[in-house]
């Protein structure tokens, strides 16, 4: 992780969604252009190898309920 704060915690929780859904959400929330959002996403992207070994992932795609995912990871 870029900030290396993951070394200070026991777990890291990652919330993800399909790229297009993320782009639409950020464009609406921040009044940004598609290009600006894609540049931000690109600069923040991490690979599986970069994730904390105890990373727990939640998918917030508007289809799969989030709360059951959280409860299953506790």
GUKOLVO-431631 format. One line per field, with one value per residue: residue number from 0; residue in three letters; chain; x, z, y of N, C-alpha, C, O in turn. Coordinates in steps of 0.02 Angstrom, whole numbers. Layout:
<pts>
n	NUM, ...
res	ALA, ...
chain	A, ...
n.x	X, ...
n.z	Z, ...
n.y	Y, ...
ca.x	X, ...
ca.z	Z, ...
ca.y	Y, ...
c.x	X, ...
c.z	Z, ...
c.y	Y, ...
o.x	X, ...
o.z	Z, ...
o.y	Y, ...
</pts>
This chain:
<pts>
n	0, 1, 2, 3, 4, 5, 6, 7, 8, 9, 10, 11, 12, 13, 14, 15, 16, 17, 18, 19, 20, 21, 22, 23, 24, 25, 26, 27, 28, 29, 30, 31, 32, 33, 34, 35, 36, 37, 38, 39, 40, 41, 42, 43, 44, 45, 46, 47, 48, 49, 50, 51, 52, 53, 54, 55, 56, 57, 58, 59, 60, 61, 62, 63, 64, 65, 66, 67, 68, 69, 70, 71, 72, 73
res	UNK, UNK, UNK, UNK, UNK, UNK, UNK, UNK, UNK, UNK, UNK, UNK, UNK, UNK, UNK, UNK, UNK, UNK, UNK, UNK, UNK, UNK, UNK, UNK, UNK, UNK, UNK, UNK, UNK, UNK, UNK, UNK, UNK, UNK, UNK, UNK, UNK, UNK, UNK, UNK, UNK, UNK, UNK, UNK, UNK, UNK, UNK, UNK, UNK, UNK, UNK, UNK, UNK, UNK, UNK, UNK, UNK, UNK, UNK, UNK, UNK, UNK, UNK, UNK, UNK, UNK, UNK, UNK, UNK, UNK, UNK, UNK, UNK, UNK
chain	A, A, A, A, A, A, A, A, A, A, A, A, A, A, A, A, A, A, A, A, A, A, A, A, A, A, A, A, A, A, A, A, A, A, A, A, A, A, A, A, A, A, A, A, A, A, A, A, A, A, A, A, A, A, A, A, A, A, A, A, A, A, A, A, A, A, A, A, A, A, A, A, A, A
n.x	42, 22, 38, 91, 32, -34, 50, 35, -80, -196, -283, -342, -471, -545, -647, -732, -788, -861, -768, -835, -950, -892, -833, -948, -1011, -915, -906, -1034, -1039, -928, -929, -842, -747, -754, -625, -545, -585, -547, -409, -381, -422, -330, -210, -225, -234, -203, -113, -145, -33, 15, -70, -111, -76, -183, -299, -468, -602, -738, -875, -953, -1065, -1194, -1278, -1250, -1287, -1211, -1199, -1215, -1095, -999, -1029, -997, -861, -817
n.z	0, -33, 69, 171, 291, 315, 379, 510, 559, 598, 505, 339, 256, 102, -10, -155, -325, -488, -619, -707, -635, -522, -584, -628, -504, -441, -532, -520, -381, -359, -461, -570, -723, -836, -879, -778, -668, -708, -715, -580, -525, -589, -532, -405, -408, -355, -353, -325, -263, -195, -92, 82, 176, 250, 195, 178, 69, 9, -99, -175, -273, -298, -320, -251, -82, 43, 186, 228, 175, 251, 379, 360, 358, 481
n.y	-58, 113, 212, 142, 121, 6, -79, -53, -106, -241, -293, -257, -180, -186, -103, -130, -106, -131, -54, 39, 71, 130, 242, 312, 339, 423, 530, 583, 614, 701, 793, 776, 753, 612, 577, 633, 557, 427, 445, 466, 343, 260, 303, 258, 122, -45, -199, -374, -426, -317, -296, -299, -446, -492, -439, -400, -413, -319, -316, -187, -172, -135, -238, -361, -385, -283, -289, -431, -478, -412, -461, -595, -592, -556
ca.x	0, 64, 53, 123, -5, -57, 97, 17, -146, -203, -322, -359, -534, -548, -713, -722, -847, -840, -740, -884, -993, -851, -827, -1012, -1021, -870, -926, -1094, -1025, -877, -935, -779, -754, -736, -552, -517, -599, -505, -340, -378, -424, -267, -157, -238, -240, -155, -118, -154, 31, 27, -118, -94, -93, -247, -349, -536, -632, -811, -896, -1009, -1084, -1264, -1315, -1239, -1293, -1148, -1199, -1197, -1023, -962, -1040, -962, -789, -801
ca.z	0, -43, 130, 216, 354, 324, 425, 579, 576, 593, 445, 293, 222, 37, -40, -227, -369, -558, -637, -735, -580, -483, -623, -626, -436, -426, -575, -490, -314, -359, -521, -607, -789, -842, -884, -712, -626, -730, -694, -507, -515, -613, -485, -342, -418, -325, -375, -269, -228, -154, -37, 147, 173, 283, 165, 170, 15, 4, -165, -171, -342, -304, -332, -194, -20, 77, 256, 236, 160, 309, 433, 346, 366, 551
ca.y	0, 171, 249, 94, 117, -63, -112, -34, -134, -314, -309, -203, -193, -155, -102, -123, -109, -129, 11, 85, 94, 177, 303, 347, 364, 480, 585, 613, 641, 753, 834, 769, 723, 542, 573, 647, 499, 372, 461, 455, 270, 232, 320, 224, 50, -91, -268, -422, -433, -257, -293, -327, -517, -505, -396, -427, -375, -312, -292, -139, -165, -119, -300, -405, -347, -271, -310, -501, -488, -388, -508, -658, -581, -540
c.x	45, 84, 90, 90, -31, -11, 80, -48, -146, -239, -330, -424, -535, -620, -704, -789, -820, -818, -792, -930, -955, -845, -891, -1025, -979, -888, -986, -1078, -980, -880, -869, -793, -733, -659, -519, -527, -553, -432, -332, -378, -358, -211, -165, -238, -184, -165, -126, -90, 46, -19, -89, -115, -159, -303, -415, -571, -708, -826, -959, -1032, -1157, -1308, -1311, -1245, -1226, -1146, -1184, -1124, -982, -968, -1003, -887, -769, -779
c.z	0, 22, 181, 285, 367, 370, 498, 602, 568, 529, 403, 258, 158, 12, -113, -263, -441, -577, -662, -681, -536, -519, -618, -557, -421, -469, -544, -424, -317, -418, -560, -676, -786, -842, -816, -665, -644, -711, -619, -492, -534, -563, -419, -348, -384, -354, -314, -229, -182, -93, 26, 147, 206, 258, 157, 120, 17, -66, -157, -241, -352, -316, -271, -129, 18, 148, 265, 221, 221, 366, 423, 358, 438, 589
c.y	62, 206, 207, 91, 47, -103, -100, -67, -210, -335, -246, -224, -153, -159, -87, -127, -111, -58, 60, 112, 143, 244, 344, 377, 426, 541, 621, 648, 702, 801, 835, 740, 650, 534, 585, 587, 441, 383, 448, 380, 238, 245, 283, 148, 11, -160, -313, -429, -374, -254, -324, -401, -534, -460, -433, -382, -378, -285, -250, -123, -147, -179, -345, -363, -342, -300, -385, -515, -468, -439, -574, -653, -565, -601
o.x	99, 141, 119, 117, -48, -31, 106, -69, -101, -225, -326, -429, -527, -651, -672, -839, -762, -846, -793, -948, -984, -851, -889, -1049, -1004, -887, -988, -1100, -991, -837, -845, -844, -698, -632, -471, -482, -525, -397, -280, -338, -333, -169, -116, -241, -126, -219, -115, -92, 84, -8, -48, -167, -189, -350, -418, -569, -737, -794, -1011, -1021, -1181, -1368, -1362, -1211, -1190, -1097, -1143, -1094, -935, -918, -981, -852, -709, -764
o.z	30, 29, 229, 331, 424, 398, 542, 659, 536, 503, 427, 233, 158, 13, -132, -235, -453, -554, -641, -682, -514, -487, -605, -551, -393, -444, -543, -412, -280, -425, -581, -687, -740, -808, -798, -628, -601, -693, -598, -452, -499, -552, -381, -297, -384, -377, -258, -169, -135, -48, 23, 119, 191, 295, 134, 126, 25, -89, -134, -267, -409, -323, -242, -123, 23, 167, 308, 252, 240, 396, 471, 366, 453, 648
o.y	63, 227, 233, 61, 29, -154, -134, -56, -239, -389, -189, -280, -92, -212, -38, -149, -94, -9, 117, 171, 193, 296, 404, 434, 475, 597, 683, 704, 751, 844, 888, 708, 628, 490, 551, 568, 408, 335, 421, 357, 195, 201, 276, 113, 32, -177, -291, -437, -381, -214, -370, -417, -586, -444, -490, -321, -431, -239, -274, -68, -144, -172, -364, -312, -391, -331, -402, -559, -503, -458, -605, -703, -561, -597
</pts>
